[in-house]
Every structure is written in C-alpha cells, then in structure tokens.
Amino acid sequence: MPMPTEERVSQLVAGLVERRGFDLEGVEISTTGTHVDARVRVQVIVDSDAASDLDSIAKLSAELSEVLDEAGDFGETPYLLEVTSPGIDRPLTADRHWRRAQGRKVRIKLRAGAPSPDPKSSDKFEARVGILTDDTVALVLGGKNKPHRVHVPVADIAEAVVQVEFNPPGARELELAGGVAPGRPRPGQEEAVDLAADGTTDAPTESLDASDAPTEGIVE
C-alpha cells in the first residue's frame, strides 16, 4: 500500500494541532530498514508561543495517533509517530519564528540589492534578534563589545538561521534585543533536552529533562 504524503498527513493533523494551541511547523516521513523489516517514521513538528511541557506533547501525540489510525492511510504498515519541537537551528520564515527567536543570535543573508544595516557588514552577517514590529525587525550588531541596534525590513532578509550558542550574550547586548522571548531558554544556557514525545533529543528547552520523557505515539 502506498504511503500517505507529508502533505496528506499535514492535512490530517493540522486541525487538531491548532485546537490544542500549537502551530504545525512541518511533517516529515521517512523509512528505515530493508523491505521486509521496513519501518516508517512519522515526525510531526509543532511549536507555540507559550513554553510547551512534556505532558501536553504526550497528550497531543496520543490524540494524533488516534487521528491517523482512524484515517487508515497507513493500512497495515507499522509506523512510529514522533511529536517534537523544531531544532534550535531552524530557519526563520514566518513572523511567529522571529517573535520566538527574540534574544537569539542568527546568521542573516540579505536579499540581492538590499542595503546592509552596517557599512562594515556584507550581505551576510550575524546579529541578535530584537523586537518584531509590523514588517520590521530590530537587530543587535556588534556582539558583546560594541552592541548597537538597527532596524531592518523583514522583506530585505532572504535567509535567517538561529545559531547554537555556548556562551551567554553580554548584558547590554541582550538588553538592546529586549530580552528573551517568554518561555524560551536564555542563549548559551540551554540543556540538551527536547519536547519529543518518544524521548529523543532534538530541540533544547529550559525546564525539561529528556530522561523523564514518556513514550507516546508508537503505532504498530
């Protein structure tokens, strides 16, 4: 039996994800193993403005399992459902991503022809995300030594990817950014834990311990 497409699974789960207060950030379907022992892995990636907890993710995983079972698109094929949060180094492609990345360092590439916010910068540079206002985002340049804030139209940014940080930012640098988005870990202080309902470790968060993560959403 053919596997459902990622678009089909997205359509099946989007309504429930939204009703539970999450945004659906993507669906990924992959197959591992040989033809006889093949196993299908379905990863549903969700996020929200509020800090998500393992209980909420586990409950959502169980409900999504029921939705997929009722739809019957996988037939008799066993699959492993994982509900997880986005990785920390994801691209920022929507306004909600910019809001949730406030206080984070990002690697930015400007669109062709867009003016650089700093005469010393090229079309590629690192900055700390500040407050998003309408169609403009505040960016803090200069790092710890010479932090200063500029404002750049989001339309001028071709690509922005959050960077993993091992050291905390300077106090003034973070102040100019307006602090860290509510419910998000401080840069440089994340622990390698995640929100995955199956106990894997993909996306760092502040208050959860992956060793306590329940296993949910496994359907065979």
N, CA, C and O of each residue as an XYZ file, in Angstrom:
880
protein
N       0.839     -1.198      0.000
C       0.000      0.000      0.000
C       0.879      1.254      0.000
O       1.792      1.353      0.819
N       0.626      2.219     -0.902
C       1.439      3.440     -0.938
C       1.323      4.220      0.368
O       0.265      4.249      0.996
N       2.422      4.847      0.766
C       2.412      5.660      1.975
C       1.735      7.004      1.687
O       1.830      7.521      0.574
N       1.056      7.566      2.684
C       0.495      8.915      2.503
C       1.632      9.927      2.382
O       2.711      9.719      2.936
N       1.396     11.006      1.668
C       2.408     12.033      1.512
C       2.478     12.893      2.774
O       1.576     12.859      3.611
N       3.556     13.660      2.900
C       3.688     14.573      4.029
C       2.584     15.619      3.997
O       2.097     16.053      5.041
N       2.194     16.021      2.788
C       1.095     16.986      2.661
C      -0.213     16.389      3.171
O      -0.990     17.070      3.840
N      -0.457     15.115      2.856
C      -1.681     14.450      3.315
C      -1.705     14.355      4.837
O      -2.727     14.650      5.455
N      -0.604     13.951      5.446
C      -0.555     13.846      6.906
C      -0.722     15.226      7.540
O      -1.373     15.361      8.575
N      -0.139     16.241      6.923
C      -0.303     17.606      7.432
C      -1.770     17.999      7.458
O      -2.247     18.605      8.418
N      -2.482     17.649      6.393
C      -3.912     17.958      6.326
C      -4.690     17.219      7.409
O      -5.639     17.762      7.974
N      -4.295     15.985      7.699
C      -4.996     15.193      8.701
C      -4.802     15.730     10.119
O      -5.724     15.685     10.933
N      -3.606     16.236     10.415
C      -3.288     16.595     11.798
C      -3.401     18.091     12.085
O      -3.439     18.483     13.251
N      -3.455     18.933     11.061
C      -3.379     20.386     11.260
C      -4.476     20.915     12.178
O      -4.207     21.728     13.062
N      -5.702     20.461     11.975
C      -6.813     20.967     12.782
C      -6.648     20.669     14.253
O      -6.848     21.550     15.089
N      -6.286     19.446     14.582
C      -6.110     19.060     15.986
C      -4.941     19.817     16.601
O      -5.036     20.292     17.733
N      -3.840     19.932     15.865
C      -2.675     20.661     16.378
C      -3.066     22.098     16.732
O      -2.687     22.607     17.786
N      -3.824     22.744     15.848
C      -4.239     24.129     16.093
C      -5.182     24.225     17.288
O      -5.066     25.144     18.098
N      -6.114     23.280     17.401
C      -7.062     23.315     18.530
C      -6.362     23.136     19.871
O      -6.848     23.619     20.894
N      -5.252     22.463     19.874
C      -4.512     22.240     21.119
C      -3.540     23.384     21.419
O      -2.759     23.305     22.368
N      -3.589     24.453     20.607
C      -2.783     25.638     20.894
C      -1.392     25.624     20.323
O      -0.538     26.398     20.757
N      -1.137     24.751     19.348
C       0.177     24.671     18.728
C       0.130     25.134     17.274
O      -0.938     25.198     16.666
N       1.292     25.454     16.731
C       1.445     25.698     15.303
C       2.110     24.477     14.689
O       3.072     23.944     15.242
N       1.601     24.035     13.550
C       2.218     22.918     12.847
C       3.366     23.458     12.011
O       3.146     24.196     11.051
N       4.591     23.091     12.373
C       5.773     23.587     11.673
C       6.243     22.650     10.561
O       7.090     23.029      9.752
N       5.712     21.455     10.516
C       6.103     20.558      9.438
C       5.812     19.107      9.764
O       5.590     18.744     10.920
N       5.816     18.283      8.727
C       5.674     16.835      8.854
C       6.759     16.181      8.003
O       6.953     16.549      6.845
N       7.451     15.228      8.570
C       8.486     14.507      7.842
C       8.226     13.006      7.952
O       8.008     12.485      9.046
N       8.252     12.321      6.815
C       8.026     10.879      6.781
C       9.263     10.221      6.187
O       9.728     10.617      5.118
N       9.790      9.225      6.871
C      10.965      8.517      6.374
C      10.810      7.030      6.643
O      10.044      6.620      7.515
N      11.544      6.233      5.887
C      11.501      4.782      6.034
C      12.909      4.261      6.283
O      13.849      4.645      5.587
N      13.055      3.393      7.268
C      14.340      2.782      7.568
C      14.211      1.264      7.491
O      13.110      0.722      7.590
N      15.330      0.589      7.316
C      15.325     -0.864      7.276
C      15.140     -1.412      5.866
O      14.932     -0.658      4.915
N      15.217     -2.728      5.747
C      15.062     -3.400      4.465
C      13.582     -3.518      4.117
O      12.716     -3.103      4.887
N      13.306     -4.084      2.955
C      11.924     -4.206      2.504
C      11.088     -5.022      3.489
O       9.941     -4.683      3.780
N      11.679     -6.097      3.994
C      10.937     -6.971      4.909
C      10.771     -6.313      6.280
O       9.708     -6.386      6.896
N      11.859     -5.664      6.747
C      11.839     -5.074      8.085
C      11.665     -3.564      8.049
O      12.027     -2.877      9.004
N      11.123     -3.047      6.975
C      10.992     -1.599      6.835
C      10.116     -1.024      7.939
O       9.121     -1.626      8.344
N      10.501      0.135      8.407
C       9.748      0.811      9.465
C       9.548      2.265      9.053
O      10.490      2.933      8.626
N       8.345      2.738      9.181
C       8.008      4.101      8.793
C       8.060      5.008     10.022
O       7.504      4.685     11.072
N       8.724      6.127      9.875
C       8.832      7.118     10.952
C       8.100      8.382     10.515
O       8.406      8.963      9.474
N       7.130      8.799     11.323
C       6.349      9.995     11.027
C       6.652     11.022     12.114
O       6.323     10.818     13.282
N       7.271     12.108     11.723
C       7.626     13.154     12.684
C       6.732     14.371     12.452
O       6.714     14.943     11.363
N       5.999     14.753     13.484
C       5.147     15.941     13.444
C       5.817     17.006     14.294
O       6.019     16.815     15.494
N       6.161     18.126     13.675
C       6.915     19.184     14.347
C       5.961     20.312     14.716
O       5.299     20.884     13.850
N       5.893     20.629     16.011
C       4.964     21.654     16.494
C       5.704     22.659     17.367
O       6.782     22.381     17.892
N       5.096     23.832     17.508
C       5.672     24.865     18.364
C       4.539     25.763     18.848
O       3.418     25.685     18.345
N       4.838     26.616     19.827
C       3.832     27.549     20.340
C       4.529     28.718     21.001
O       5.719     28.644     21.306
N       3.790     29.807     21.226
C       4.365     30.965     21.907
C       4.669     30.622     23.360
O       5.698     31.029     23.899
N       3.781     29.882     23.981
C       3.984     29.500     25.378
C       4.976     28.350     25.465
O       5.160     27.595     24.510
N       5.608     28.229     26.620
C       6.518     27.110     26.841
C       5.721     25.810     26.856
O       4.759     25.675     27.612
N       6.119     24.861     26.024
C       5.419     23.578     25.960
C       5.995     22.613     26.988
O       7.198     22.620     27.250
N       5.135     21.784     27.568
C       5.604     20.809     28.546
C       5.404     19.405     27.998
O       4.634     19.199     27.060
N       6.089     18.461     28.578
C       6.053     17.085     28.089
C       4.669     16.477     28.172
O       4.291     15.683     27.310
N       3.903     16.834     29.194
C       2.552     16.280     29.313
C       1.681     16.707     28.136
O       0.928     15.901     27.589
N       1.786     17.978     27.750
C       0.993     18.472     26.623
C       1.405     17.793     25.327
O       0.560     17.425     24.511
N       2.717     17.629     25.144
C       3.218     16.986     23.929
C       2.790     15.522     23.888
O       2.390     15.020     22.838
N       2.874     14.833     25.033
C       2.492     13.421     25.089
C       1.001     13.248     24.801
O       0.600     12.323     24.096
N       0.184     14.150     25.355
C      -1.263     14.083     25.112
C      -1.568     14.330     23.648
O      -2.392     13.633     23.056
N      -0.911     15.316     23.060
C      -1.111     15.605     21.643
C      -0.698     14.412     20.799
O      -1.375     14.080     19.825
N       0.397     13.764     21.155
C       0.871     12.600     20.414
C      -0.158     11.485     20.415
O      -0.415     10.865     19.383
N      -0.748     11.230     21.580
C      -1.752     10.175     21.675
C      -2.974     10.500     20.817
O      -3.532      9.621     20.161
N      -3.386     11.772     20.828
C      -4.548     12.176     20.035
C      -4.253     12.109     18.540
O      -5.115     11.725     17.751
N      -3.039     12.481     18.154
C      -2.669     12.400     16.743
C      -2.619     10.947     16.275
O      -2.971     10.649     15.134
N      -2.186     10.048     17.152
C      -2.178      8.620     16.811
C      -3.588      8.146     16.463
O      -3.787      7.400     15.505
N      -4.566      8.594     17.262
C      -5.957      8.207     17.015
C      -6.443      8.755     15.674
O      -7.139      8.062     14.932
N      -6.074     10.001     15.367
C      -6.485     10.614     14.103
C      -5.918      9.837     12.918
O      -6.632      9.564     11.954
N      -4.645      9.485     12.987
C      -4.016      8.761     11.883
C      -4.568      7.346     11.762
O      -4.740      6.837     10.654
N      -4.845      6.712     12.893
C      -5.430      5.365     12.864
C      -6.811      5.384     12.216
O      -7.136      4.529     11.392
N      -7.614      6.369     12.599
C      -8.969      6.462     12.058
C      -8.953      6.738     10.555
O      -9.806      6.241      9.820
N      -7.989      7.524     10.105
C      -7.901      7.831      8.677
C      -7.520      6.588      7.875
O      -7.971      6.407      6.744
N      -6.682      5.729      8.475
C      -6.327      4.462      7.829
C      -5.397      4.567      6.640
O      -5.290      3.618      5.864
N      -4.722      5.689      6.475
C      -3.865      5.877      5.305
C      -2.637      4.967      5.313
O      -2.080      4.673      4.256
N      -2.214      4.521      6.493
C      -1.043      3.656      6.569
C      -1.411      2.178      6.442
O      -0.528      1.325      6.353
N      -2.702      1.874      6.432
C      -3.132      0.494      6.298
C      -2.568     -0.370      7.412
O      -2.671     -0.032      8.592
N      -1.962     -1.505      7.019
C      -1.372     -2.430      7.988
C       0.103     -2.140      8.238
O       0.760     -2.866      8.984
N       0.625     -1.094      7.624
C       2.047     -0.774      7.772
C       2.317     -0.175      9.148
O       1.699      0.828      9.505
N       3.229     -0.765      9.933
C       3.546     -0.191     11.249
C       4.301      1.128     11.081
O       5.107      1.274     10.162
N       4.042      2.075     11.960
C       4.770      3.342     11.894
C       5.035      3.863     13.300
O       4.306      3.561     14.244
N       6.080      4.640     13.411
C       6.453      5.279     14.674
C       6.139      6.759     14.562
O       6.697      7.452     13.712
N       5.253      7.243     15.411
C       4.883      8.656     15.417
C       5.697      9.393     16.462
O       5.726      8.998     17.628
N       6.350     10.451     16.050
C       7.106     11.309     16.958
C       6.550     12.729     16.868
O       6.441     13.293     15.779
N       6.205     13.291     17.999
C       5.778     14.689     18.055
C       6.888     15.451     18.761
O       7.229     15.144     19.903
N       7.447     16.435     18.087
C       8.625     17.107     18.622
C       8.588     18.585     18.313
O       7.768     19.038     17.515
N       9.476     19.345     18.945
C       9.600     20.769     18.673
C      10.688     20.989     17.631
O      11.513     20.103     17.410
N      10.707     22.154     16.987
C      11.731     22.412     15.966
C      13.126     22.445     16.569
O      13.290     22.785     17.741
N      14.121     22.099     15.784
C      15.505     22.226     16.232
C      15.866     23.687     16.423
O      15.265     24.569     15.811
N      16.831     23.935     17.259
C      17.180     25.309     17.597
C      17.747     26.054     16.398
O      17.662     27.280     16.340
N      18.327     25.331     15.437
C      18.972     25.977     14.300
C      18.062     26.043     13.076
O      18.545     25.999     11.945
N      16.775     26.146     13.288
C      15.837     26.203     12.172
C      15.848     27.585     11.522
O      16.181     28.568     12.183
N      15.491     27.681     10.245
C      15.365     28.984      9.591
C      14.148     29.740     10.116
O      13.165     29.130     10.537
N      14.217     31.051     10.091
C      13.094     31.902     10.478
C      12.367     32.309      9.205
O      12.888     33.090      8.408
N      11.175     31.786      9.016
C      10.446     32.014      7.765
C       9.076     32.644      7.967
O       8.381     32.924      6.989
N       8.673     32.874      9.207
C       7.364     33.472      9.488
C       7.503     34.441     10.657
O       8.465     34.364     11.422
N       6.538     35.357     10.795
C       6.595     36.337     11.879
C       6.694     35.663     13.242
O       7.418     36.136     14.118
N       5.968     34.555     13.425
C       5.995     33.889     14.730
C       7.384     33.347     15.051
O       7.769     33.269     16.218
N       8.139     32.972     14.012
C       9.506     32.487     14.233
C      10.394     33.615     14.765
O      11.203     33.411     15.670
N      10.226     34.809     14.186
C      11.013     35.957     14.644
C      10.656     36.299     16.097
O      11.544     36.579     16.903
N       9.366     36.277     16.431
C       8.969     36.592     17.808
C       9.577     35.602     18.791
O      10.073     35.991     19.848
N       9.537     34.338     18.444
C      10.040     33.307     19.352
C      11.558     33.260     19.410
O      12.127     32.691     20.342
N      12.216     33.852     18.425
C      13.680     33.873     18.386
C      14.254     35.125     19.046
O      15.470     35.318     19.041
N      13.404     35.974     19.612
C      13.911     37.203     20.239
C      14.976     36.867     21.275
O      14.776     36.001     22.126
N      16.099     37.554     21.197
C      17.206     37.315     22.103
C      18.224     36.327     21.578
O      19.291     36.166     22.170
N      17.910     35.652     20.460
C      18.817     34.646     19.902
C      19.736     35.264     18.862
O      19.404     36.267     18.229
N      20.887     34.650     18.701
C      21.801     35.046     17.638
C      21.410     34.331     16.358
O      21.137     33.131     16.371
N      21.380     35.062     15.254
C      21.020     34.476     13.967
C      22.069     34.835     12.925
O      22.733     35.868     13.008
N      22.196     33.955     11.947
C      23.035     34.204     10.779
C      22.113     34.686      9.675
O      21.194     33.970      9.276
N      22.352     35.908      9.172
C      21.443     36.544      8.230
C      22.091     36.711      6.859
O      23.269     37.047      6.742
N      21.297     36.470      5.840
C      21.688     36.759      4.463
C      20.637     37.687      3.873
O      19.452     37.356      3.854
N      21.066     38.840      3.396
C      20.143     39.802      2.817
C      19.806     39.420      1.376
O      20.581     38.744      0.700
N      18.650     39.859      0.928
C      18.292     39.627     -0.471
C      19.167     40.491     -1.365
O      19.723     41.492     -0.912
N      19.288     40.117     -2.608
C      20.121     40.855     -3.553
C      19.639     42.297     -3.675
O      18.456     42.549     -3.909
N      20.553     43.229     -3.518
C      20.209     44.643     -3.659
C      19.759     45.322     -2.396
O      19.620     46.545     -2.379
N      19.523     44.569     -1.325
C      19.074     45.183     -0.064
C      20.257     45.871      0.616
O      21.353     45.312      0.648
N      20.058     47.061      1.156
C      21.161     47.766      1.814
C      21.546     47.094      3.130
O      20.685     46.639      3.884
N      22.836     47.041      3.391
C      23.302     46.455      4.647
C      23.040     47.429      5.785
O      23.223     48.631      5.597
N      22.622     46.964      6.953
C      22.357     47.856      8.092
C      23.627     48.421      8.713
O      23.566     49.339      9.531
N      24.764     47.882      8.332
C      26.039     48.325      8.875
C      27.022     48.470      7.720
O      27.243     47.511      6.981
N      27.618     49.651      7.550
C      28.557     49.851      6.443
C      29.707     48.849      6.432
O      30.280     48.562      5.380
N      30.043     48.316      7.615
C      31.154     47.374      7.699
C      30.725     45.945      7.403
O      31.565     45.048      7.338
N      29.421     45.724      7.223
C      28.907     44.369      7.009
C      28.644     44.122      5.525
O      28.384     45.052      4.762
N      28.716     42.872      5.142
C      28.353     42.478      3.788
C      26.882     42.078      3.803
O      26.133     42.469      4.698
N      26.476     41.299      2.810
C      25.086     40.842      2.791
C      24.888     39.625      3.679
O      23.779     39.101      3.779
N      25.969     39.168      4.332
C      25.871     38.064      5.279
C      26.520     38.497      6.588
O      27.661     38.958      6.598
N      25.790     38.347      7.692
C      26.325     38.768      8.979
C      25.533     38.112     10.103
O      24.452     37.567      9.879
N      26.084     38.169     11.317
C      25.397     37.653     12.498
C      24.842     38.817     13.311
O      25.455     39.881     13.391
N      23.682     38.604     13.909
C      23.050     39.631     14.735
C      22.188     38.934     15.777
O      21.883     37.746     15.665
N      21.804     39.699     16.792
C      20.885     39.173     17.804
C      19.496     39.738     17.525
O      19.333     40.933     17.281
N      18.499     38.856     17.565
C      17.138     39.258     17.200
C      16.513     40.101     18.301
O      16.541     39.742     19.478
N      15.948     41.232     17.887
C      15.224     42.093     18.804
C      13.725     41.986     18.575
O      13.233     40.934     18.168
N      13.017     43.037     18.827
C      11.555     43.040     18.755
C      11.082     43.204     17.313
O      11.587     44.044     16.568
N      10.116     42.393     16.942
C       9.489     42.487     15.623
C       8.327     43.465     15.714
O       7.445     43.313     16.559
N       8.328     44.470     14.841
C       7.252     45.465     14.807
C       6.727     45.572     13.384
O       7.438     46.021     12.485
N       5.500     45.165     13.185
C       4.896     45.175     11.850
C       5.794     44.413     10.876
O       5.936     43.196     10.995
N       6.399     45.110      9.918
C       7.212     44.426      8.909
C       8.700     44.685      9.090
O       9.485     44.493      8.161
N       9.096     45.126     10.302
C      10.499     45.449     10.581
C      10.957     44.721     11.837
O      10.209     44.605     12.808
N      12.195     44.232     11.809
C      12.746     43.560     12.982
C      13.968     44.315     13.470
O      14.797     44.751     12.671
N      14.080     44.471     14.780
C      15.266     45.082     15.384
C      16.366     44.023     15.462
O      16.109     42.880     15.840
N      17.573     44.404     15.109
C      18.720     43.508     15.170
C      19.834     44.188     15.955
O      20.079     45.382     15.779
N      20.505     43.440     16.813
C      21.610     43.975     17.597
C      22.914     43.495     16.973
O      23.181     42.295     16.912
N      23.711     44.434     16.517
C      25.000     44.137     15.911
C      26.121     44.462     16.889
O      25.883     45.114     17.906
N      27.326     44.020     16.599
C      28.489     44.385     17.401
C      28.844     43.437     18.514
O      29.881     43.611     19.155
N      28.006     42.417     18.776
C      28.320     41.442     19.810
C      28.422     42.059     21.187
O      27.762     43.059     21.471
N      29.254     41.468     22.059
C      29.388     41.950     23.430
C      30.154     43.259     23.510
O      29.898     44.080     24.391
N      31.087     43.455     22.598
C      31.995     44.593     22.704
C      31.358     45.918     22.314
O      31.475     46.895     23.054
N      30.689     45.973     21.172
C      30.099     47.226     20.698
C      28.659     47.000     20.243
O      28.349     47.195     19.068
N      27.793     46.601     21.138
C      26.410     46.314     20.719
C      25.675     47.593     20.323
O      25.753     48.605     21.020
N      24.974     47.539     19.215
C      24.131     48.656     18.796
C      22.968     48.088     18.000
O      23.084     47.048     17.350
N      21.855     48.786     18.064
C      20.620     48.261     17.485
C      20.309     48.960     16.159
O      20.446     50.176     16.024
N      19.892     48.159     15.203
C      19.439     48.676     13.914
C      18.069     48.066     13.626
O      17.639     47.133     14.304
N      17.395     48.598     12.623
C      16.092     48.060     12.233
C      16.127     47.719     10.751
O      16.541     48.529      9.921
N      15.686     46.511     10.434
C      15.765     46.009      9.062
C      14.398     45.492      8.634
O      13.768     44.744      9.382
N      13.923     45.873      7.448
C      12.672     45.305      6.945
C      12.811     43.793      6.762
O      13.797     43.315      6.200
N      11.826     43.057      7.236
C      11.879     41.597      7.097
C      11.948     41.202      5.628
O      12.545     40.182      5.287
N      11.339     42.004      4.757
C      11.355     41.704      3.329
C      12.760     41.767      2.743
O      13.010     41.190      1.684
N      13.692     42.464      3.420
C      15.070     42.564      2.931
C      15.909     41.350      3.314
O      17.042     41.209      2.852
N      15.362     40.472      4.156
C      16.115     39.318      4.649
C      15.747     38.079      3.844
O      14.602     37.626      3.866
N      16.731     37.538      3.135
C      16.491     36.352      2.319
C      16.548     35.080      3.152
O      15.837     34.114      2.875
N      17.396     35.083      4.170
C      17.558     33.874      4.990
C      18.049     34.265      6.380
O      18.909     35.134      6.526
N      17.495     33.616      7.391
C      17.929     33.838      8.770
C      17.851     32.505      9.508
O      16.796     31.872      9.550
N      18.964     32.088     10.085
C      19.043     30.803     10.771
C      19.591     31.019     12.178
O      20.644     31.631     12.354
N      18.876     30.518     13.172
C      19.315     30.632     14.562
C      20.603     29.849     14.768
O      20.754     28.735     14.267
N      21.524     30.443     15.508
C      22.813     29.823     15.772
C      22.849     29.208     17.177
O      22.266     29.748     18.117
N      23.529     28.093     17.301
C      23.734     27.474     18.607
C      24.807     28.269     19.348
O      25.869     28.556     18.795
N      24.528     28.617     20.589
C      25.475     29.410     21.385
C      25.939     28.620     22.605
O      25.154     27.936     23.261
N      27.227     28.732     22.890
C      27.796     28.027     24.036
C      28.108     28.975     25.192
O      28.384     28.538     26.309
N      28.062     30.275     24.912
C      28.312     31.275     25.940
C      27.164     32.283     25.959
O      26.600     32.586     24.907
N      26.810     32.802     27.120
C      25.717     33.774     27.194
C      26.118     35.097     26.563
O      27.304     35.428     26.541
N      25.158     35.865     26.047
C      25.461     37.176     25.460
C      25.763     38.201     26.543
O      25.521     37.959     27.725
N      26.291     39.343     26.132
C      26.527     40.421     27.078
C      25.215     41.004     27.565
O      24.199     40.930     26.875
N      25.241     41.584     28.755
C      24.019     42.137     29.346
C      23.441     43.256     28.480
O      22.231     43.296     28.256
N      24.288     44.165     27.989
C      23.808     45.271     27.161
C      23.281     44.764     25.828
O      22.282     45.263     25.310
N      23.957     43.778     25.287
C      23.526     43.174     24.022
C      22.111     42.612     24.149
O      21.267     42.834     23.281
N      21.862     41.888     25.230
C      20.550     41.287     25.442
C      19.509     42.353     25.781
O      18.343     42.228     25.407
N      19.929     43.387     26.480
C      19.016     44.480     26.813
C      18.522     45.171     25.545
O      17.333     45.465     25.424
N      19.418     45.429     24.609
C      19.037     46.076     23.353
C      18.091     45.203     22.534
O      17.269     45.704     21.766
N      18.221     43.897     22.710
C      17.330     42.974     21.999
C      15.948     42.913     22.634
O      15.019     42.359     22.048
N      15.807     43.480     23.833
C      14.521     43.434     24.530
C      14.344     42.180     25.354
O      13.229     41.839     25.749
N      15.464     41.479     25.619
C      15.390     40.251     26.397
C      15.061     39.048     25.541
O      15.037     39.126     24.313
N      14.808     37.941     26.204
C      14.499     36.678     25.532
C      12.988     36.488     25.486
O      12.282     36.864     26.422
N      12.504     35.914     24.417
C      11.070     35.658     24.289
C      10.569     34.844     25.479
O      11.255     33.924     25.924
N       9.370     35.168     26.007
C       8.824     34.435     27.166
C       8.775     32.934     26.915
O       8.376     32.479     25.843
N       9.191     32.171     27.930
C       9.140     30.723     27.835
C      10.289     30.094     27.086
O      10.328     28.874     26.928
N      11.235     30.906     26.618
C      12.368     30.387     25.854
C      13.629     30.418     26.719
O      13.781     31.302     27.561
N      14.534     29.452     26.513
C      15.769     29.422     27.314
C      16.685     30.584     26.969
O      16.663     31.084     25.844
N      17.487     31.013     27.929
C      18.469     32.059     27.669
C      19.572     31.506     26.774
O      19.999     30.366     26.959
N      20.030     32.277     25.826
C      21.106     31.817     24.941
C      22.344     31.410     25.727
O      22.763     32.100     26.657
N      22.919     30.283     25.341
C      24.126     29.807     25.993
C      23.892     29.018     27.254
O      24.847     28.553     27.877
N      22.607     28.851     27.659
C      22.319     28.133     28.899
C      21.366     26.973     28.680
O      20.831     26.418     29.640
N      21.146     26.598     27.420
C      20.225     25.502     27.159
C      20.846     24.174     27.566
O      22.062     23.992     27.507
N      19.996     23.267     27.974
C      20.408     21.896     28.221
C      19.979     21.068     27.035
O      18.981     21.385     26.386
N      20.713     20.016     26.740
C      20.419     19.188     25.563
C      19.248     18.259     25.845
O      19.407     17.045     25.967
N      18.066     18.863     25.946
C      16.845     18.100     26.141
C      15.824     18.575     25.145
O      16.035     19.595     24.488
N      14.716     17.864     25.010
C      13.752     18.239     23.990
C      12.326     18.012     24.428
O      12.050     17.648     25.571
N      11.407     18.241     23.466
C       9.988     18.054     23.712
C       9.468     16.836     22.986
O       8.253     16.673     22.872
N      10.339     15.971     22.490
C       9.880     14.846     21.695
C       9.136     13.854     22.568
O       9.595     13.496     23.652
N       7.999     13.422     22.090
C       7.177     12.523     22.885
C       7.772     11.135     22.984
O       7.351     10.346     23.830
N       8.753     10.814     22.129
C       9.323      9.480     22.176
C      10.622      9.448     22.968
O      11.250      8.395     23.072
N      11.043     10.600     23.538
C      12.234     10.624     24.366
C      13.513     10.902     23.623
O      14.582     10.812     24.227
N      13.472     11.238     22.334
C      14.690     11.579     21.626
C      15.125     12.979     22.002
O      14.363     13.712     22.632
N      16.341     13.368     21.627
C      16.854     14.688     21.978
C      17.161     15.474     20.727
O      18.181     15.251     20.074
N      16.255     16.417     20.387
C      16.437     17.226     19.196
C      16.464     18.716     19.490
O      17.340     19.430     19.002
N      15.521     19.187     20.277
C      15.381     20.626     20.448
C      15.571     21.017     21.901
O      14.806     20.569     22.756
N      16.579     21.849     22.212
C      16.815     22.233     23.598
C      15.664     23.038     24.179
O      14.995     23.790     23.471
N      15.447     22.871     25.463
C      14.460     23.673     26.173
C      14.974     23.886     27.576
O      15.972     23.279     27.964
N      14.320     24.729     28.343
C      14.899     25.176     29.595
C      14.607     24.270     30.773
O      15.483     24.050     31.609
N      13.387     23.734     30.860
C      12.972     23.132     32.119
C      12.633     21.655     32.039
O      12.138     21.079     33.006
N      12.898     21.030     30.879
C      12.507     19.644     30.723
C      13.717     18.739     30.714
O      14.793     19.120     30.254
N      13.533     17.548     31.222
C      14.596     16.555     31.255
C      14.201     15.398     30.365
O      13.198     14.731     30.622
N      14.979     15.150     29.317
C      14.611     14.116     28.360
C      14.548     12.727     28.995
O      13.868     11.835     28.487
N      15.262     12.551     30.110
C      15.227     11.234     30.747
C      13.875     10.934     31.352
O      13.566      9.779     31.644
N      13.050     11.980     31.549
C      11.721     11.781     32.105
C      10.641     11.741     31.042
O       9.460     11.618     31.364
N      11.036     11.844     29.756
C      10.047     11.954     28.687
C       9.313     10.630     28.499
O       9.943      9.585     28.340
N       7.960     10.675     28.519
C       7.202      9.447     28.284
C       7.229      9.066     26.829
O       7.442      9.915     25.964
N       7.013      7.800     26.550
C       6.945      7.334     25.176
C       5.495      7.247     24.754
O       4.699      6.522     25.349
N       5.159      8.009     23.702
C       3.792      8.043     23.202
C       3.824      7.986     21.692
O       4.860      8.220     21.069
N       2.688      7.674     21.112
C       2.525      7.768     19.674
C       3.178      6.670     18.881
O       3.346      6.823     17.671
N       3.556      5.567     19.496
C       4.136      4.458     18.759
C       3.015      3.527     18.320
O       2.316      2.949     19.153
N       2.850      3.387     17.025
C       1.738      2.610     16.498
C       2.300      1.478     15.640
O       3.063      1.712     14.702
N       1.910      0.254     15.977
C       2.397     -0.888     15.210
C       1.262     -1.863     14.981
O       1.458     -2.902     14.351
